[in-house]
Amino acid sequence: MNKNVFLTLFLFLGIAHFIFGQTGTLSGVVKDAETGETLPFCNVFINNTTISTVTDMDGKFILSNLEAGPLEVGFSFMGYVAETRKVTLNPGGNLTVNLSMKPFATELSDVEIKASRDKNWERDLRKFQNLFIGIDDAASKTKILNPWVIDFPVGADKGAFVAKADLPIEIENQYLGYKITFNLSEFFDSPTNYRIVGAARFEEMSPESEIQKSTWIKNRAEIYRKSPMNMFRSILNGTQEREGFFLYGDKAGGSASRNMRSDIFANELGNSVVVYKADPLVTPTSPPGHYFINLKGRIEIHYQKGFAQANTYKDAPYPISWLEVNGGKVKVKENGMVINPQDLVFSGDMDRKRISNLLPLDYNAEKAIQLQDLAKTAKNYQEKVYLHTDKPYYYAGDQVFFKGYFAYGNSYLRDELSKVLHVELVSGERDMVIEKKFQIRDGIVVGDFYLPDSLSGEKYFLRAYTNWMRNYGPNQYFLQPLSILDPYKRIAPEETFTNWKNQGAAIQADKTQFGTREKVTVTLKVANDKGQSIPATLSVGVWDARQLVPVKRTLEMANALNLQGVSENLGLDRFSYPIEKSLKLSGTVTDEKGKGAAAQVTAFVNDFQGMIDLESGSNGTFVLEDMEYFGPMKLAFSAMDKKGKPLKVDLNTPLKAPVALPAEAYFPKLITLAKPIRISEVEEELPAAKQTNSNSKPAIYGNPDFVVTGEELTKTGNTTDLVNSLAGNVPSMRVTLVGATGQQQIRIRGGAVSAGGSMEPLVMVNGAIMGASGASNAADNLRSINPFDIDRVEVVTRMAPMLGDQGRNGIIAVYLKDNLDMGLDGLAGPGIKEFLVEGFQPTGTFIPVDYAQITEPVEKDDRQTLYWNPYLIADDIGTVTFSFYTNDSDGPVVVEVRGLGIDGELIVGTFILNQK
């Protein structure tokens, strides 16, 4: 039976691209229409997508990174009439949508609703489920969780079946792995047509296993493959038959009714039906990107890549549908989305699809299909990394900033591959100096770490790899020779290199010459090898060419990301190192004889602030999986046998990747000078007022300039704020507030500017450095400490060369009372063993110097890195602008650009500004 189809959410799917495309922001406030009060926790979503949010306590919401163009926004809140608003979002725009929602006149409880149902309602519900959910395999695994919200009033049209729901219908689709909240606006079914109109909010369900996850992915791709949208998209591309869609039309003079045909398609082909041909089949129309598909008469659609529940023809065991188009023209977008759905009449297989076959608009069909068709070979699953550092070489004590770019054998596998990057500093003698783990997000890593000020060698290697890369061998790792110098060493001038090969990057500064502490604005333009502007993700470093000799980077980005050298036929069956998608710890429980024992294991987190229950297997092994934590974490384990006797618990130490260094790596020649770099000639000693003697052993920074005892801190009456309390006892310490944020900033004396752009002192607790990360700074670190727990605070107002760049602005060293030591000693009870484990390295922030905002005089600015930004994005016209301030040198500066275009194009550029 043919029906006029108007299902606004099922047939017409879209593919969203949110990485580089022009996007916009939607925001607003939701209120009660009667009282004017704001509505917190109201659901706000983009219709038929997984994109959603809830309003805050003030009724405000914001949805960012939305694809520009027409959108339908849904609003849903318990006890209020659901609303939708159609809006158009301009590229880069910020659209405000305020809404006043009407409360229901009366609201029945679930018990009252259920009590009013009878057998007629149950009969109507079964009919509604068949029409609304469907009757295929997907429908059999889809259910309505709250059917009692649905009513079936008598329809005005004879033979019509009508349904309504004042509250959202909650649907669980175990076939596709989605939970759908559906605001039903209209449901109408009659012998000639049906309409389902509403707004759907999608939520991805959490799979219970990898098997269930892969099944959902497979089912989603299969639903899309045989959808009308995929058919129309393939017709535009001329690939419909390759993708399984074969179109036939009624032969002129043939049988007018399908009932008069035989059940053998081979007999009917050429007699009653013929291959459908139209000249032209596709014609462009306005606006640009829209097309007409000319489908006249009754079109018989054979989808030959599927199997049908009931066969129309004995020799055609695949889904068959029929389509009739009012006017003979289907208007579609480039992705196959239909503009005139009211003119389409489907029957057959495509007529049987309902809500159970609904995919969200932001479902990436292209990626899903690619993954389904992708051969599991080492070449397809290959990944390589390149690290762009803020400068080409360093001094001991420096902070290293970097951005990691990934290349993949198949870009659609990016989300399936590694999420953990191992970054190491290896000495020329193959000793591990630094080992850090960084989180990979969207094929990008941004990170930093400090170099020990005690480094005495000069030749080191920066190494980066994922656990998965270990299957491919050490030659697939990132390995960059890295010179790390002591303050008296310099790169020899004859090592200067300026013959750079740039690719896809060009810059233009706002001035050709500039002086000291002057603002410079640079416009960067990005293009592909054809000269066409492209969007790209970029990192830019700017450094002083007088302090840092421009030297050649021995490993170029193109070579580091080169995916050649892996056989097309090499499979994954012999790979032994798994893909790391999160942090993981494993351990073993043993008895007094050293034999593995099955036991209940309890893990206590960070001095018993949290607890995790585990169970070891018969061989004594246990695993903590899917962990995501940053910095060091303290874990204490307890395991008992059935008699309550404690068992031994140990954490396993994973095998390190073997170190293979090149026999003859290039390192630039060095010279030695009598004057150290970045250290002031004479540091004026301040009078050590309030200085006290301590019996503790000398600290790494030597004798402090001020010592403030815990008693003195608590005498000020400002004990709730250690920062201001301490400032009252240290004359050279100043505390200011940053704008409207209210964040405290600490300055000791005039200060210098560190390589990372910071003017704040270093904070230490019991000798351990508390590094600033994210939005935190020195004041935030101090505010986290209770003054009553402090034994003393030692303040160093001079530079501390032993701590390298970290000690340039002074030191605030906090020492806690003996019984409050931050270590693990003394916290454990009988049968408890403790460990300190490292998580992801917290991401620090490069603080750009802005002399327009600095109100205090800066004594000396000898920054080497003037600017570092790993988050730059070139827009659709390939352009981005950034600014930096020069230091106290009036010499040339180097601007170094690295990046990847939207399709993986390499962006490489190195430029010299201010040459004199």
Helices and strands as residue ranges (DSSP letters): E 3-7, E 23-32, E 43-46, E 52-54, E 60-67, E 69-76, E 83-89, E 94-96, E 99-101, H 110-115, H 119-132, H 137-140, E 142-144, G 147-149, E 150-151, E 161-165, E 169-173, E 178-189, E 193-204, H 210-225, H 228-237, E 245-250, G 258-260, H 265-268, E 273-275, E 282-285, E 290-294, E 298-303, E 320-325, E 329-333, G 341-343, E 344-348, G 349-352, G 355-357, H 365-373, E 383-389, E 394-395, E 399-408, G 411-416, E 420-427, E 432-439, E 444-450, E 459-465, G 468-472, G 474-476, E 478-485, E 489-491, G 493-495, E 505-509, E 519-526, E 536-544, H 557-560, E 583-590, E 600-605, E 610-615, E 621-627, E 632-640, E 648-651, E 670-672, E 706-709, H 710-715, H 722-727, E 733-738, G 739-741, E 743-748, E 762-765, E 768-770, H 778-783, G 787-789, E 790-796, G 801-807, E 811-816, G 818-820, E 832-838, E 865-874, E 879-885, E 893-901, E 906-913
